[in-house]
Amino acid sequence: MSKRSEDALIALRRIQRMTELASKRLAQTAGLTPSQLSVLRILDEGGEISAGQVAEATQLKHATITSLVDKLEARGFVARQRWETDRRRVWLHLLPAGKIALAKAPDPLHETFSTGFHTLPGWHQSMLVSALERVVTLLHADLLDAAPVLDVGELDEKPT
């Protein structure tokens, strides 16, 4: 393995490790995953909105949103209400316990990244995106579904 290859892998591992540490910190302080925090923030900003709108805003699949909302609802952070005219559609709204969890939560890592990224000149942003997309291709990860949230997964997920 070349020195450059090792340097690249070390950088990737540092990113992966920082994502893990930030997720653990969020779990310890607020009992949430980054994806759950995103859902709560969207509901806090948007008031009562549909599950489909949350899926669109987070760029997560509807099934993923359903699972996240199930967990948030079980903890008393959000509530669902079915539309009267179309029972398949669901409104979501934030409950007081969800607001308390939001207040405890530190800034998620993807926001820290975004803040720093936007301070870079446009050419540097383009170069960085291009390099990261090349890494995705090198790792054969181009077909993996991903949202713009740095998350290591659910808190109660068992390794397979």
C-alpha positions as CSV (number, residue, x, y, z in Angstrom):
1,M,0.0,0.0,0.0
2,S,1.4,3.4,-1.0
3,K,1.8,6.3,1.5
4,R,-0.8,8.3,-0.4
5,S,-3.3,5.5,-0.2
6,E,-2.6,5.2,3.5
7,D,-3.1,8.9,4.0
8,A,-6.4,8.8,2.1
9,L,-7.6,5.8,4.2
10,I,-6.6,7.6,7.4
11,A,-8.6,10.7,6.4
12,L,-11.6,8.5,5.6
13,R,-11.3,6.8,9.0
14,R,-11.1,10.1,10.8
15,I,-14.3,11.2,9.0
16,Q,-16.0,7.9,9.9
17,R,-14.8,8.2,13.5
18,M,-15.9,11.8,13.9
19,T,-19.3,10.8,12.6
20,E,-19.5,8.0,15.2
21,L,-18.4,10.3,18.0
22,A,-20.9,13.0,17.1
23,S,-23.7,10.4,16.9
24,K,-22.7,9.1,20.3
25,R,-22.6,12.6,21.8
26,L,-26.1,13.3,20.4
27,A,-27.4,10.0,21.8
28,Q,-25.9,10.7,25.2
29,T,-27.2,14.3,25.5
30,A,-30.6,14.0,23.8
31,G,-31.2,10.3,23.3
32,L,-31.5,10.9,19.5
33,T,-29.9,9.8,16.2
34,P,-29.0,12.6,13.8
35,S,-31.9,11.5,11.5
36,Q,-34.3,11.7,14.4
37,L,-33.0,15.1,15.3
38,S,-33.6,16.2,11.7
39,V,-37.2,15.1,11.8
40,L,-37.8,16.9,15.1
41,R,-36.2,20.1,13.7
42,I,-38.3,20.0,10.6
43,L,-41.5,19.6,12.7
44,D,-40.3,22.4,15.0
45,E,-39.8,24.8,12.1
46,G,-42.8,23.7,10.0
47,G,-45.5,23.1,12.6
48,E,-47.9,20.3,11.5
49,I,-46.7,18.8,8.2
50,S,-47.2,15.5,6.4
51,A,-45.0,12.5,6.7
52,G,-44.3,12.9,2.9
53,Q,-43.1,16.4,3.4
54,V,-40.7,15.3,6.1
55,A,-39.4,12.5,3.8
56,E,-38.9,15.1,1.0
57,A,-37.2,17.6,3.4
58,T,-34.8,15.0,4.8
59,Q,-34.3,13.2,1.5
60,L,-35.0,9.9,3.3
61,K,-37.3,7.2,2.0
62,H,-40.9,7.1,3.3
63,A,-40.3,3.7,5.0
64,T,-37.3,5.2,6.8
65,I,-39.5,8.2,8.0
66,T,-42.2,5.8,9.1
67,S,-39.6,3.9,11.3
68,L,-38.2,7.1,12.7
69,V,-41.6,8.5,13.5
70,D,-42.6,5.2,15.1
71,K,-39.7,5.5,17.5
72,L,-40.2,9.2,18.1
73,E,-44.0,8.7,18.8
74,A,-43.2,5.8,21.2
75,R,-41.1,8.2,23.2
76,G,-43.8,10.9,23.2
77,F,-41.8,13.3,21.0
78,V,-44.2,13.5,18.1
79,A,-47.9,12.7,17.4
80,R,-49.6,11.5,14.2
81,Q,-53.0,12.5,13.0
82,R,-54.7,10.9,10.0
83,W,-56.3,13.2,7.4
84,E,-60.1,13.0,7.6
85,T,-60.6,12.9,3.8
86,D,-57.7,10.5,3.0
87,R,-56.9,8.1,5.8
88,R,-53.6,7.1,4.1
89,R,-52.1,10.6,4.7
90,V,-50.7,11.5,8.0
91,W,-50.0,14.8,9.7
92,L,-47.1,15.0,12.2
93,H,-46.6,17.5,14.9
94,L,-44.0,18.0,17.7
95,L,-45.0,17.4,21.3
96,P,-43.6,19.3,24.3
97,A,-41.2,16.3,25.1
98,G,-39.8,16.6,21.6
99,K,-39.2,20.3,22.1
100,I,-37.3,19.5,25.3
101,A,-35.2,16.9,23.4
102,L,-34.4,19.5,20.8
103,A,-33.2,22.0,23.4
104,K,-30.8,19.4,24.8
105,A,-29.4,18.4,21.5
106,P,-26.0,19.7,20.3
107,D,-25.5,20.9,16.8
108,P,-25.3,17.9,14.4
109,L,-22.1,17.2,12.6
110,H,-23.6,17.8,9.2
111,E,-24.4,21.4,10.2
112,T,-20.8,21.9,11.4
113,F,-19.6,20.6,8.1
114,S,-22.1,22.7,6.1
115,T,-21.0,25.9,7.9
116,G,-17.4,25.3,7.2
117,F,-18.0,24.1,3.6
118,H,-19.9,27.3,2.8
119,T,-16.9,29.4,3.9
120,L,-14.8,27.8,1.1
121,P,-14.5,29.5,-2.3
122,G,-16.7,28.0,-5.0
123,W,-13.8,26.3,-6.8
124,H,-12.7,24.6,-3.6
125,Q,-16.2,23.4,-2.9
126,S,-16.4,21.9,-6.4
127,M,-13.0,20.3,-6.0
128,L,-14.0,18.8,-2.7
129,V,-17.3,17.4,-4.0
130,S,-15.6,16.0,-7.0
131,A,-12.9,14.2,-4.9
132,L,-15.6,12.8,-2.5
133,E,-17.7,11.6,-5.4
134,R,-14.5,9.8,-6.8
135,V,-14.0,8.1,-3.4
136,V,-17.6,6.9,-3.5
137,T,-16.9,5.4,-7.0
138,L,-13.7,3.8,-5.7
139,L,-15.5,2.2,-2.9
140,H,-18.4,1.0,-5.2
141,A,-20.8,2.9,-3.0
142,D,-22.5,4.8,-5.8
143,L,-25.7,2.8,-5.6
144,L,-26.1,3.2,-1.8
145,D,-29.0,5.3,-0.7
146,A,-27.9,8.3,1.4
147,A,-29.3,11.5,2.8
148,P,-27.3,14.7,3.6
149,V,-27.1,13.7,7.3
150,L,-23.9,12.3,8.9
151,D,-25.4,9.4,10.8
152,V,-24.2,5.9,11.9
153,G,-27.7,4.4,12.2
154,E,-30.3,3.8,14.7
155,L,-29.4,3.6,18.4
156,D,-31.0,0.2,18.9
157,E,-29.8,-1.4,15.6
158,K,-28.1,-4.7,16.1
159,P,-25.0,-5.3,13.9
160,T,-25.5,-8.0,11.2
